[in-house]
């Protein structure tokens, strides 16, 4: 039997660099040889518990070595890994367990109890005992190909009930290859993994490529800006990924000015457009963002703006990854001209096989072999793509199209605003107008009229929101994306 999937990675890496450190979690260090042994032991334990090829194995817990051990063990067995978002409510988790038909659940004792499965393993002493009692010298003999299903990863659910994106071993492998090529990853890379592993970017754009290359991942259970500034010099972190809100919190922390950031080589940012003031704050420290754009359905990398063009093409999401094809198209699916707005379409070996249990939605998600992202973008003369906004978030006011991301970027230039969102609300005259919802920086008292007046001359009048609300916080998913549907419902 031949295993070409992710489950074989610990074995292959242990053959090449057995004593190199693969994972750091707190005071614990795991070598590649030990990761191979533990993964094999866990696979035997799961098989003994009745897990077979094609069965779904759910995992509910924070960033931890056991997450990756479970992912790789599932890959050894030809089973399917289902990562669950620890920040979801019990009912939401229960839905995903039921929808995926999970046969096993590995659960942190600190997590909620989302329901029953045939096999249930509590992380901690029970998990460790299972591994200790299982063999590590007996290979798992299961044939796994690149076209076999590896992960069911549920989308963030920003536009409705989450759907399970079916990602194959080939999808994840090709995405990792894209990252290796376009990020120029090194074998001695040390990555700080504070973005949640149950989110596609934290796992697939950071952790898996680094492990494939043979680097080290420092796993942090939850993001904290003060801890980030302490861990970077302690472990000589060279590679970090975060959504803009994470990098913003780091830059606003009192320790930012004096922090030792000399080891940092690669900062990648995605999940939502990166505000211009945030880019400037990091450039002042000699650090340049490599921005990216992607989606769960593409495993997730689609576009990447490398460091060489980070300044000249600032504000764009870059060009397609090496093994990605991207088209910005009109309603007829034909490419639009430079500067015109269209929908981002993507195809490539990293694009999902479809949505779990949703054949009709899977068919409509693709057009002529291209995945329809639902995101609006423009492409310039050099082929660099600027993401304008979600097509569904676009505001049509008096026949004019308003893309909230553009307005939000202008609002974030105001010195008193920490976060913001712009949504459309009904209007008797114009059909729809923009409403801004902002979070003030600590100690700042915002005057809504003054803030809106500051946009005059910087945005067309029809783009300026008609009203502005100041709130304590904005609703977000676990990955940091704004939940505009929740925001609209609360207005």
C-alpha positions in Angstrom: 0.0 0.0 0.0 1.2 3.6 -0.7 0.2 6.6 1.3 0.7 9.9 -0.6 -1.3 12.0 1.7 -0.7 14.2 4.7 -0.6 11.2 7.0 2.8 10.2 5.5 4.4 13.6 6.2 5.6 12.8 9.8 7.2 9.5 8.5 8.8 11.2 5.5 10.1 14.1 7.6 11.4 11.8 10.3 13.5 10.0 7.7 15.2 13.2 6.8 15.5 15.3 10.0 14.4 13.1 12.9 16.1 15.2 15.6 14.9 18.6 14.4 12.2 20.2 16.5 8.9 20.1 14.8 6.6 21.6 17.5 7.0 23.8 20.6 4.1 24.1 23.0 4.9 25.8 26.3 7.9 24.0 27.8 7.4 20.9 25.6 9.3 20.2 22.4 8.4 17.5 19.9 11.0 16.3 17.4 10.0 15.0 14.0 10.9 11.5 15.1 8.6 11.8 18.1 5.9 13.3 16.0 6.1 10.3 13.7 5.9 7.9 16.7 3.0 9.6 18.4 1.1 9.9 15.2 1.5 6.2 14.5 0.5 5.3 18.0 -2.6 7.4 17.8 -3.6 5.9 14.4 -3.4 2.4 16.0 -5.5 3.6 18.9 -8.1 5.0 16.7 -8.2 1.9 14.5 -8.6 -0.3 17.6 -11.5 1.9 18.6 -13.2 1.1 15.3 -12.3 4.0 13.1 -12.1 2.9 9.5 -11.3 4.4 6.1 -13.6 7.3 5.3 -14.9 7.8 8.9 -14.9 11.4 10.1 -12.8 12.3 13.2 -13.8 15.6 14.8 -11.4 17.6 17.0 -12.5 20.3 19.5 -9.7 22.1 21.3 -7.2 25.0 21.1 -3.9 25.0 19.3 -2.0 22.0 20.7 0.3 19.2 19.3 -2.6 16.8 19.7 -4.4 18.7 17.0 -1.7 18.0 14.4 -1.2 14.4 15.7 -4.9 13.8 15.1 -4.9 15.3 11.6 -1.9 13.2 10.6 -3.3 10.0 12.3 -6.5 10.5 10.4 -4.5 10.7 7.2 -2.7 7.5 8.0 -6.0 5.7 8.3 -7.6 7.2 5.2 -10.1 8.8 7.6 -11.4 12.4 7.3 -10.4 15.1 9.8 -13.1 17.6 11.0 -11.7 20.6 12.9 -14.2 22.4 15.1 -14.2 26.0 16.1 -13.8 26.3 19.9 -15.6 29.7 19.9 -18.9 28.4 18.5 -21.9 27.8 20.7 -22.9 24.3 21.7 -25.8 24.2 19.2 -23.5 25.3 16.3 -20.9 22.6 17.1 -23.6 20.0 17.4 -24.8 20.9 13.9 -21.3 20.4 12.5 -20.9 17.1 14.3 -24.2 15.9 12.9 -23.7 17.3 9.5 -20.3 15.7 9.0 -21.5 12.4 10.5 -18.4 12.3 12.8 -17.8 8.9 14.3 -15.1 10.1 16.7 -14.6 13.3 18.7 -11.4 14.3 20.4 -12.3 17.0 22.9 -10.5 19.3 25.3 -11.9 19.0 28.8 -12.3 22.8 28.8 -14.5 22.8 25.7 -18.3 22.6 25.6 -20.0 19.3 25.1 -21.5 19.4 21.6 -23.0 16.0 21.6 -22.3 12.3 21.4 -20.2 10.2 19.0 -19.5 6.5 18.8 -15.9 7.1 19.8 -15.0 9.8 22.3 -11.6 10.7 23.6 -10.8 13.4 26.1 -7.6 15.2 25.5 -5.1 15.1 28.4 -4.4 12.0 30.5 -6.8 9.8 28.7 -5.3 10.8 25.3 -1.8 10.3 26.6 -2.6 6.9 28.0 -4.1 5.8 24.6 -0.9 6.8 22.9 1.3 5.1 25.5 -0.6 1.8 25.2 -0.4 1.7 21.4 2.5 0.4 19.2 4.7 2.8 17.2 6.8 0.2 15.3 3.9 -1.3 13.3 3.2 0.8 10.2 -0.4 1.6 9.2 -0.9 -0.2 5.9 -3.5 2.0 4.1 -3.5 3.3 0.6 -4.2 7.0 0.5 -4.0 9.1 -2.7 -4.0 12.8 -3.4 -7.6 12.7 -4.6 -8.8 11.2 -1.3 -10.7 13.4 1.1 -8.5 14.8 3.9 -10.5 17.5 5.8 -14.0 18.8 6.0 -13.4 22.4 7.0 -16.5 24.5 7.7 -16.6 28.0 6.4 -16.9 30.9 8.7 -20.6 31.3 8.1 -20.5 35.0 7.5 -23.4 34.7 5.0 -25.4 31.9 6.6 -25.1 28.4 8.0 -21.6 27.1 7.6 -20.9 24.7 4.8 -18.2 22.0 4.9 -15.6 22.5 2.3 -14.2 19.1 1.2 -10.4 19.5 0.9 -8.4 16.6 -0.5 -4.9 15.5 0.4 -3.9 16.9 -3.0 -5.6 20.3 -2.3 -3.6 20.7 0.9 -0.4 19.5 -0.6 -0.5 21.8 -3.6 -1.5 24.8 -1.4 1.6 24.0 0.7 3.8 23.8 -2.4 2.4 27.2 -3.5 3.4 28.7 -0.1 6.9 27.1 -0.3 7.5 28.6 -3.7 6.0 32.1 -3.2 7.1 32.6 0.5 10.6 31.2 -0.1 10.3 29.2 3.2 13.6 28.0 4.8 14.3 24.7 6.5 15.2 26.5 9.7 12.0 28.6 9.7 10.4 29.2 13.2 6.8 30.1 12.9 4.5 31.5 15.6 1.1 29.8 15.3 -1.2 32.0 17.3 -4.0 32.1 14.7 -6.4 29.2 15.4 -5.5 25.9 13.7 -9.2 25.3 13.1 -9.1 28.2 10.7 -7.8 27.5 7.2 -5.0 30.2 7.2 -3.5 29.2 10.5 -3.3 25.6 9.4 -2.7 25.7 5.7 -0.8 28.9 5.0 1.5 28.7 8.0 1.7 25.4 9.9 1.6 22.7 7.2 4.0 24.4 4.8 6.5 25.0 7.6 6.3 21.3 8.7 6.6 20.2 5.1 9.8 22.2 4.8 11.1 20.8 8.1 10.9 24.0 10.2 9.5 24.5 13.7 6.0 25.7 14.8 5.5 27.4 18.1 1.9 26.6 19.0 0.1 29.2 21.2 -3.4 28.3 22.4 -4.8 31.8 21.9 -3.5 35.1 20.5 -2.2 37.7 23.0 -0.3 40.8 21.8 1.9 41.0 24.9 2.8 37.3 24.7 3.5 37.7 21.0 6.1 40.5 21.6 7.7 38.2 24.3 7.8 35.0 22.2 9.3 36.6 19.1 12.8 37.2 20.7 12.6 34.1 23.0 12.2 31.7 20.1 13.7 33.9 17.4 10.5 33.8 15.5 11.0 34.3 11.8 7.5 33.8 10.3 4.2 35.1 11.5 0.7 35.1 10.1 -2.3 37.1 11.3 -5.4 38.9 10.4 -5.2 42.7 10.4 -6.8 43.0 13.9 -4.1 40.8 15.4 -1.3 42.9 13.9 -3.1 46.0 14.9 -3.3 44.9 18.6 0.5 44.1 18.5 1.3 47.6 17.1 -0.9 49.3 19.7 0.7 47.5 22.7 2.9 49.6 25.0 5.8 47.2 24.5 5.8 47.6 20.7 8.3 50.5 20.5 11.0 48.7 22.4 10.4 45.1 21.3 13.2 43.1 19.7 11.8 42.1 16.3 15.1 41.5 14.7 14.4 37.8 14.0 11.3 38.4 12.0 11.8 37.7 8.3 8.3 37.1 7.0 5.0 38.7 8.0 1.9 37.6 6.1 -1.5 39.1 6.6 -4.9 38.0 5.2 -8.5 37.4 6.1 -9.6 41.0 5.2 -8.0 44.0 3.5 -5.0 45.4 5.3 -5.6 49.1 6.3 -3.0 51.5 4.9 -2.2 53.0 8.4 -1.3 49.5 9.6 1.1 48.9 6.7 2.8 52.2 7.6 3.1 51.3 11.3 5.1 48.2 10.5 7.2 49.8 7.8 8.4 52.3 10.5 9.8 49.3 12.3 11.5 48.0 9.1 8.9 45.3 8.6 7.0 44.7 5.4 3.7 42.8 5.1 3.3 40.1 2.5 -0.4 40.3 1.9 -2.5 37.5 0.7 -6.0 36.7 -0.3 -7.7 33.4 -0.2 -10.8 31.4 1.0 -11.5 28.1 2.7 -12.6 26.6 -0.5 -9.2 27.1 -2.1 -7.2 25.6 0.8 -6.9 28.8 1.0 -4.2 30.6 -1.0 -5.3 32.4 -4.2 -3.3 35.7 -4.5 -0.1 36.8 -2.9 1.8 40.1 -2.8 5.5 39.4 -2.1 7.9 41.6 -0.3 9.6 42.8 -3.6 6.3 44.5 -4.7 4.9 45.3 -1.3 5.5 49.0 -1.6 5.0 49.5 -5.4 1.8 47.5 -5.3 0.6 48.4 -1.8 -3.2 48.0 -1.5 -3.4 45.1 -4.0 -3.6 41.4 -3.0 -0.9 40.6 -5.5 -0.9 38.0 -8.3 -2.0 34.4 -8.3 0.1 31.7 -6.5 2.3 29.6 -8.7 -0.1 26.8 -9.2 -3.3 28.9 -9.2 -5.2 30.4 -12.1 -7.3 33.6 -11.3 -9.7 35.5 -13.5 -11.6 38.7 -12.7 -14.8 38.3 -14.7 -18.1 39.9 -15.5 -21.5 38.3 -15.3 -20.7 36.5 -18.6 -17.6 34.9 -17.0 -15.4 36.7 -19.5 -12.4 38.7 -18.2 -13.0 42.4 -17.5 -10.7 45.0 -18.7 -8.0 46.7 -16.5 -9.6 48.9 -13.9 -13.0 47.4 -14.3 -14.7 45.6 -11.4 -15.6 41.9 -11.7 -15.9 38.7 -9.7 -12.8 36.7 -8.7 -12.8 33.2 -10.2 -10.1 30.7 -9.3 -9.1 27.2 -10.4 -6.2 24.9 -9.6 -5.2 21.7 -7.8 -5.8 23.4 -4.5 -9.5 24.2 -5.1 -11.9 22.1 -3.1 -13.8 19.0 -4.4 -17.1 20.6 -3.3 -19.3 21.1 -0.2 -20.0 18.1 2.0 -23.5 16.8 1.5 -24.5 19.7 -0.7 -24.4 18.5 -4.4 -26.6 21.4 -5.7 -24.6 24.1 -4.0 -21.3 22.4 -5.1 -22.5 22.6 -8.7 -23.5 26.3 -8.5 -20.3 27.2 -6.8 -18.4 26.4 -10.0 -18.8 27.8 -13.5 -16.9 26.2 -16.4 -14.4 24.7 -14.0 -13.9 28.0 -12.1 -14.8 28.5 -8.5 -16.9 31.6 -8.0 -15.6 33.4 -5.0 -18.3 36.0 -4.6 -15.6 38.6 -4.1 -15.4 41.8 -6.3 -12.0 42.9 -7.5 -10.2 45.0 -10.1 -7.0 44.0 -12.0 -4.4 46.6 -13.1 -2.3 46.6 -16.3 0.4 44.5 -14.6 -2.0 41.8 -13.5 -2.1 42.8 -9.8 -5.5 42.2 -8.3 -7.2 44.6 -5.8 -10.0 43.0 -3.8 -12.8 45.6 -3.6 -15.3 43.8 -1.4 -17.7 40.9 -1.0 -20.2 41.3 -3.9 -23.0 40.6 -1.3 -21.6 43.5 0.9 -21.7 46.0 -2.0 -24.1 48.9 -1.3 -26.1 50.2 -4.3 -27.1 53.8 -3.5 -29.0 55.8 -6.1 -27.6 53.5 -8.8 -24.0 53.9 -7.7 -22.0 51.0 -6.4 -20.3 51.6 -3.0 -17.7 49.0 -1.8 -17.5 49.2 2.0 -13.8 48.2 2.1 -12.8 51.4 0.4 -14.8 53.5 2.9 -13.5 51.5 5.8 -9.9 52.2 4.7 -10.6 55.9 4.6 -12.2 55.8 8.1 -9.3 54.0 9.6 -7.0 56.9 8.6 -8.8 58.9 11.4 -6.5 58.9 14.4 -9.3 58.2 16.8 -10.7 55.1 15.2 -9.3 51.6 16.1 -11.8 49.4 14.1 -14.7 50.1 11.8 -17.3 48.5 9.5 -19.6 50.0 6.9 -22.9 48.3 6.0 -25.9 49.3 3.8 -29.2 50.3 5.4 -32.5 51.0 3.7 -33.2 54.6 2.6 -36.4 56.0 1.2 -34.7 58.3 -1.2 -31.6 56.4 -2.4 -32.8 52.8 -1.8 -29.8 52.1 0.3 -27.1 54.2 2.1 -24.0 53.5 4.1 -23.9 53.4 7.9 -20.5 53.3 9.6 -20.0 51.5 12.9 -16.7 52.3 14.6 -14.7 51.5 17.7 -12.7 54.3 19.3 -9.1 54.0 20.4 -8.6 53.9 24.2 -9.2 57.3 25.8 -10.7 58.9 22.6 -14.2 60.3 22.5 -15.4 60.4 18.9 -17.7 63.0 17.4 -19.7 61.2 14.6 -20.3 64.5 12.7 -16.5 65.3 12.8 -15.5 61.9 11.7 -17.9 61.9 8.7 -16.9 65.5 7.8 -13.2 64.3 7.7 -14.1 62.1 4.7 -15.1 65.1 2.5 -12.7 65.5 -0.4 -11.3 62.0 0.2 -14.3 60.1 -1.0 -17.1 60.9 -3.5 -20.0 62.3 -1.6 -22.3 59.3 -2.4 -19.7 57.0 -0.7 -19.6 58.9 2.6 -21.9 57.1 5.1 -25.0 59.0 6.1 -24.8 58.0 9.8 -22.1 56.8 12.2 -22.4 54.7 15.4 -19.7 54.4 18.0 -19.7 50.9 19.7 -17.5 49.0 22.2 -16.6 46.2 19.8 -17.5 44.6 16.5 -18.8 41.1 16.0 -16.2 38.8 14.5 -15.6 35.2 13.7 -12.9 33.2 15.4 -10.6 34.0 12.5 -11.1 37.8 12.9 -13.5 38.4 10.1 -16.2 40.9 10.6 -19.7 39.4 10.9 -21.5 42.0 8.9 -24.7 39.9 8.9 -24.8 40.1 12.7 -23.9 43.8 12.5 -26.9 44.5 10.2 -29.3 42.5 12.3 -28.3 44.6 15.4 -28.7 48.0 13.7 
